[in-house]
Amino acid sequence: MLVISLLALAAWIYGVNYFDEYKKNGLGTVGFFMNLFIASMGFVICSDNAFWFLVFFELMSLTSYFLVVIEQNANSIKGGFLYLIMAHVGFFTIMISFFVMSGITGSFEFQSFREYGFDPIIASLVFVLCFIGFGCKAGMIPFHSWLPQAHPAAPSNVSALMSGGMIKIGVFGMVKVGLDILQSSQCELWWGILVLLFGAVSSVLGVVYALNEHDIKKLLAYHSVENIGIILLGVGTGFMGLALNNNVVAVLGFMAGFYHLLNHAMFKGLLFLGAGSVLYATGTRNMEVMGGLGRVMPVTAMCFLIGSLAISAIPPLNGFVSEWFTYQSMITIAMQSDGVIKAFAAFGAVSLAITGALAVTCFVKAYGVTFLSKARSEVSANAREVPVPMRIGMIIIAAICIFLGLGATFVSPIMNHAAEVMVQRAGSSPAFNVLLVNDSTLGLMSTIVMAILLVVFIGLGIFLRSQMSKASVTVRQDPWCCGYLPDAHMPVIATSFAAQVGEILKPLYKVRTFFASFAPSFVRAFDKTVDGCKVAEQLGDKYIVDAGANLVVWLSNKVKAIEGGDFRIYILYVLVALILLLALSVLI
């Protein structure tokens, strides 16, 4: 509720000016569906009944769908339809799992599910169905194809709510079913391994696909896939800790997942608002034609930089803190378990390391190509800073990102308490003071100390640079005979920046083609179903409706001959009727 409320506040302030273009084209519709979307997310979280949970879950999907297609162009309709199909595939599996539990318990109340001790096979079936269903909503691979289609089509502050809030409800659902409804005592080891493996694959492939994007909102959509993977790494480690009765790992893993859920909501919401500001100022999402926006949009550039540093896990911002806890959870379980568990934990840690390195590369590209160098088009050269309400919306979330990083010693105990409550077991907690210490691995970290050192080193660098500038003399001369001065077309652009990395990761882009076929296959199956229904409808009309109608017409034509208009025939009818009635009375 805190995540949704913070994002909704910033999105509402931001929308005061961002929704200007909708004033003559459905502003009331946008407002209605946006408020209903926010309310439905809150109702889903607060529901303690399977029936109402499904009702509000469906309402959340439908209202967000209408926001995705609000532009009513080909891309938005295509993206919205794909999202609607995937949302209902997930809804269907969640509904089956809830019906299985309600059929056994005879009730739709979650409390009755909690009190009933389900057979391990039933519990595992329910968990897998919910993992798939909520995974579709969360956008984990291979159920991610709707994100890069739907997020760019939606208004940017709606994208912030969807990426920052709605997809986290997928993670919320997994945790609610695995820890709350099924109770943590029923947790199986392979549940945690399953979640961790999907998290590792999603985190790596999400950032790999983002690196190859030039549409700034599609790039951010793929980073949602990446960060959902990071959250699942922590949640999966927590499930493994529960199954192994290792309270330290269980609490630390879920704490890392919850902390990154909060952090990702903030910095991804900030980045989508920043992308919306760029779109508002330039009218394009293509980074290739941008450049130089940092000079004309300084507030947007600074906020986007904070979000980029946070999502890249650069200390001392919030993304670094939650990823540090995620590392600590996997290192801890590796040090305290046997070879098989060590192998899975090491796989998760390596995946997170690769993800972090590629995320830095991706946002060096995104920020550098968009905001630095010189303007590469007229739209960038003529861009202006966005209105004050839009800047305020970004500044609010940027300040929260800084606080969640520098204030980690205050926030971490709260997240740790949330994890302990969900796990329902008292576990050893990391030490929370100026230094955040994980006693199990002797890992220690302090964002405050990092911030102080960062300021010192940056100040020292600026001082040395100024001294060197005073001591040196710069002479600018015309280029030599065959040389030329640089112009706006020479700086590195998004395509050239990612070209070499893209060549190395080429096999993984082929994997995307395979995964991307999942969602379109659902769409094709839906289309074929519709076509089949059309054929079936025609068969019914031909052999049932039309046949019956033809029989009625034939009988009507025969009966019409009786009404010939000759009164003598009518007298004969009366006479025959009297004779029949007389005979009937005699027989009776």
N, C-alpha and C positions, 0 to 999 in steps of 0.2 A: 504494500500500500504506500509505503514511503517512496519507493522508486517511481510508481505511477504518479503520485501526487507532485513530486518535484518536477518530473518531466512535463506533466500537464500544466503546471504553473508557468514554466519557461515557454512552453509551446503556445500558451494563450497570450502571454505578453508579446511574444515574437509575431504572432498572427495578427496583431492589431494593424500592422502595416503590410505584412506579407500577403494577407488575403485581400489587398486592395483590388487585384485583378478580378476577384470574384464578385465584386459589388454589383456588377451588372449581369452577372452570369452565375447565379445560384449560390450567393453567399449564405442565405438562410439554410439551404440544403447542406452545405458544408458544415455549418455550425450545428445543425441538428444531429447529423451523423457523427460528428467529432465528439460531441458531448455524450451521445449515447454509447459510443465506442469506449470512452473513458469510464463511464458508469458500468458498462458490461464487464470490463476487466476487473473492477472492484468487486462486483457481485460474484464473479467466478472465484476469486480468492476467498471471499467470505462465506461461500456456500458450504453447508455441511450435510447436504443431501444430494444423492447421485442424480436424481431427476432434475433438480434445479441447477446443479452444476452443468449438466448437458445443455439445458435451455440457455443459460447465460453464455456458455462456451460457444454455442451456435450463434447467439446474438452478437458476440464479439467478432466472429468470423464474418457475418453478413454486413455489419456496419463498417468494418475495415475494408471489405470488398467494395462497397459503394464509394468509400473515400479513394480507393485505388483507381477506380474508373471515372472519377469525377471530371477528368479532362475530356472524356468521350472521344478520344482519338484511337487510331489503330493499335498503337503500342500499349496504351493504358487498358484497353479492352482485352487485348491478348494477355497481358500480365495479370489482369484481374481474374480472367477465366482460369488461367493456370493456377493461381492462388486458390480460387474457390474449389477447384478439383482436389488439390492437395490437402486443403483444410478439411474437406469432407472425407477423404480417405482416412486421415487421422481421427476425425470425429467418429467414424464407423468403428475403428478398432477400439477406441476408448469406450464407446457405447457397449460393445460386446463384452468387454472386461467388466463393466459395471453391472450388466445384466447377468453375467455369470455369478457375481457375488450376491446380487439381490435375489437370484433364483435359489441360491443355497440358503441364504439367511432369511428370506421372506420379507425383506424390508429394503427400502432405498436409503435409509439413514446411514451415514458414514459411521456413526457410533456403533451400529449393529455389526458393521464390517470389522471394526476394531476389536470388538469383544469376541468375535467368532474365530476360532483357531482353524484356519484353512489348511487343508492338506498341502504338503510341499509342492506337489504337482500342480494343484489349482493355483497356489500362490505364485509359482513360477510362470504359469500361463498368463495370469493376470498382469504380472510385472512386464512380461515381454510385449503383450498387447498394448499396454499403456506406454511402454518405452517407444514403440513404433508410432503410436498415435501422437503422443506429446513430442516425439522427435520430429514429426512432420511440422508441427506448429513451431518448434524451436529452430527448424531449418538446418538440422545436422545432415551431413552427407550420409546416404544418397538422396535425402528428401529435401534438398536445398534449392532445387532449380527455380522455385517461385520467387526467391528473394531478389536475385538480380533483375527479375522482370517486374515485380510489384513495387519494390522500394523506389526505383527511379520514376515510376509513373505517378506515385502519390505526391501530394504537396509535402514540402521538406519538413515542416513541423509534424505532419502526420507520420512521415518516415521516421522521425526521431522517436515518436511514441510507439510505432510498430517495432522498430529495431531495439529501442531501449527498454520498452515495457512489454509488448505483447509476446515476443518470442521468448522472453524470460518466463512467461507463464507455462511454456513447455517444460522448462527445467523445474519450475514450481510443481507441476503435475507429477513429474517423475519422482521427486522427493516426497511429495505428499502420499503417493501410493506406496512407495518403497519403505518409507519410515513411519508414516502416520497410519494409513488405512490398513496396511498389512502388518504393521508393527515391526520395529527394528529387530526383534528376536527371530523373525522368520527369514532374515536376509541370508541369501546363499552367496558363496564366494564367486561363482561364475557371473552373478549379476554385476558385481563390481568390475570384473575383468571385461565384461561386455561393454559397460558404459565407458570404461577407460579406453578401450580399443577404438570405439566410435569417436570418442573425444580426440584421440591422437590423430586419426585420419582426417577428421573434420578440421582440426586446427592447422595441419600442414597444407592440405589441399585448398582450404579456404584462402590462405594468404598467397599460395602459389597462383591461384586464379585471379586474385585481386591485383597481383603484380602486373598482369598482362592487360589490365583494363585502362582505357583512356577516358571513359565516362566517369566523372568524379563520384556520382551517386551509385553507380554499379560497383565501383571500387569499394565504397563503404559497405555496400550490401554483402559482398564477398567477405569483408572483414567481420561481418556479423557471424558468418559461418565459422570463421576462425575462432572468434572469441567464445562462441557457444561450445566449441571444442575444448577450449581452455577450461571453461566452467565444468564441463563433463569430466575432464581429467581429475579435478579436485573431488567432484561428487563420486566418481568411480573409485578413487582411492579411499574415500570415506566408507563406501559400501564394503570394500575389501577389508578395511579395518574392523567393521562390525562383524563380518563373517568369521574373522580370525580372533574375535574377542579382544582386539587391541584398541582400547579406549582412546589412547593417545592419537593413533593414526585416524580413527574414526572422527574424532572431534576436529583434528587439524585439517583433514581432507574436506569435510563439509564446511568448515570455517573458510577455507581457501575458496571453495566454490561459491559460497554466499557472498564473500567479500568481492570476488571478481564479478559476480552478478550485479552488485551495486555499482562497482567501478565502471563496468562496461556500459551500463545504462547511462551513466553520466557522460563519459567521454565520447561514446558513440552518438548520444543525443546532441552533444556540443558539435561534433563533426558534421552531422546532418544539417544542423542549423547553419553552420559555416558554409556548407555546400549550397544551402538554400540562399544564403546571402550572395554568394558568387553568381548563382543563377539569376537572382533578382537584379543584380547590377549589370550582368553581361548578356543575359538571355540565352546562355548556352551552358551545357554540362561538359563539353569537350575540352579537356585540359590542353590539347594540342594548340588551340587558338588563344590560350590565355597568356599569362606571363605579366610580371610587373604589377600585379594587383596589390602587393604589399605597400606600395607607395601611395596609392589612391584609396585603399581600404585598410588603414592601419589597425583599427580595432578588430575587424574581421580576421585579419592576418594574425594578430597576436592570439586571439581566441582559438583559431584553427591550429596554430603552432602548439598551444598548450594541449589541445586534444590529440595532436599528432605525437607529441612526446609521451603523453599518458598511454595511448594505445600501443606505443612501441616499447612500453615498460622501461622508460628512461627515468632513473631516480632524480629527484625524490617524489615524483608524482604518483598518483594512486594506482595506476596500472602496474607499476613495479612492485608495490607492496603485496597485492593479491597474487601476482605471479611468483613472488618470493615464497609466500606461504604454500603455494601449489608445489613448488620445487621441494620445500621442506617436508611436505606430506609424503611425496614419492620417495625421497631419500630416506626418510624415517622407516617406511614400510620395507624398503629394500634392505636396510641394515638390520631389521629385526625379523626377517622371514627367510624362507628357504630359497633354493635356486630358481624354481618356477616363478614365484612371486617376484623375486629380484629381477628376472628377465622382463616381466611385464612392466614393473616399475621403471626399469632402465629405459625400456621402449618409450614409455610416456614422457620421461624426463628429456630424452634425446629429441623427441617430437616437439616438446615445448621449446627446447633450445633452438632448433631449426626454425620454428615458427617465429620466435623473437628476432632472429637475425633477418629473416625475410620481411618481417613487419617493418623493421627499421629501414631496409632498402626501399620498401614500397612507399613509405611516407616521406622519405627523402625525395623520392620522385614526385609524389603528390603535392607536397608543399613547395618544393623547389620549382617545379614546372608551372604551378599555378600562381604563386605569389612573388617569386624572385625573378631576376634577370630583367629583360625589357619586354614590353608589350608586343605580342606577335600578331595582333589584329586591331582593327578600329574599335571593336566592342570592348577590348581590354583597355585600350588607351583612353577611351571616353567613359570608363566606369567611374562611379562615385560611391562613397561609403553609404551603407544602408541607413534607413531612418533610425532614430533613437530607440523606439521600442524593440526593434530587432536586435540592436546592440545590447540592450539590457538583458534580453532573454539569453543571449550567448554568454554575457559576463557572469550571470548568476550561476550557470552550470560550470563555467571555467573556474569560478571561485570555489565551488564544491569539489571539483577535481583536485585543486591545490590543497584544500582542507583534508580530504580523504587520504592524501599522501603525507603531508607534513603532520597531520593530526592522527597518524596511524596508532600511536600509543593510547589515544582516547577511543578511537573507533574499534580497534582490534578486540578489546574485552567485550564490547557489545556484540560483535559478530561471533565471538567465541561462545558467549552465553546462548545465542540463538542456536548455534550448532549443538551445544550440550542439551538444550531443551528438545531439539528434534531427535537427537540420537537416543535420548532417554537413559543415558548412562553418564555417571560422573567420570570424567577423564582428566588426566594430567594436562594442564594447559601451559602454553608458552608463557614465559615471564613478560609482563607488560609494564615497562617503565620507559625511560629514555631509550634504552636498548631493547629491541624485540628479540627475545632469545628462545630458541627451541632447544630445550634441555636434552632431548633425545639425541640430536646430532651435533649439539654445541654450535648450531648456526646462530649468528647474531647480526643484527642490522638496526640502523637508526636513520630514519629519513631526516631528522633534525640535524644530526651531525653531517649527513651528506649535503644538505642544503647549505650549511655553513661553509663546508669545504668548497662547494660549487661556487658560492659567492666569492670566496677568497681567491680561488684560481682564476675565475673570470676577471675579477678586478686586477689581479696580477698580470694577466694577459693583456688587458687594455692598457695598463700602465707601461708595460714593456713595448707594446706596439706604438704608443705615443712617443716614447723615448727614441725608438728606432726611426720614427718618422721625422723627428726633429733633427736627428743626426744625418739623415740621408737627403740627397737632392734628386728629385725626379725630373728627368728631361724627356719631354714628349716630342718625337720627331716624326716626319712623314715616313711611311713605310718604304722599304727598298723597292727597286724597280718592279719586281714581279710580285710584290706583296699587296695586301689590302687591309683596310681597317675593318674591325668586326661590325656587323650590323645585327638587326633584330632576328634574322633568320638563322644565325649561327649557334645560339645557345642550344643546349641539350633539350630535347623534347621527350614526351612520355614514351614514344615508340622506341627511339634510340637508347633511352636510359635502360629500358627493360629488355632490350634485344638480346644481350649476351646471357643474362640470367634465364630468359625465356628459352634460349637455345639449349642450355644445360638441362632445364626442366621440361623439355619437349615431351618426353614420355608421359609425364603427369597430365599434360594438356590433352593427350589422347584418352586418358582415363576420364577426363571431364566429358568427352563426347559420349562415353559409355554411360556415365551417371546421368547425363542430361537426357538420355533416352527414356529414363524412368517416368518422369513427369509427362512428357509428350505422349508416352504410351498410354497413360491414364486418360489423357485427352482424346487420343484416337479411339480408345476403348469406349469412352463416353459417346463419341460421335457415332461409332458403329452401333452402339446400343440405341441411340436416337433413331438411326436409320432403320434398325430392326423393328423398333416400335411403330415407325411409320408404315412399314410393310404389314405388320400385324394388325394395325388399325384398319388398313385397307381391306385385309382379308375378312375382318369382322364385319366391316360395312357391307362387303360384297355378299357374304354367305349368311349373315344373320340379319343385319339392319335392312339392307336392300331387298333381301328375299322376303322378309316379313312385310315390308312396304309394298312390294309387288303383289303379294297375295291379297293385301287389303284393297289395292287398286282393282285387281281382277274381280274380287267379290263385289266391290262397289259398282263396277260396270254391269255385273249380272243383276244386282239388286235394282239398278237404275231402270232396267227394262220393265220392272214391275210398275213403275210410275209412268205409264204410257200416256196419261191424260184423258183416257176414255172413261166416262162416268159409268158406263155399263159394266166395265171390268171391275170398277170399285164396288158396284152393287153385288157382283158375283163374289167378290172377296168377303163381303159382309155375310152373304148367304152361306158360303162355305164355313165361315167362322161360327155362325149360329148352329149349323148342323153338327160341327165338331163338338161344340160346347154341349148340345143336347145329348149327343152320343156319350160324351164323357160323364154327364150327370146320370144317365141311365146305368152305365157300367159301374159307377161308384155306388 
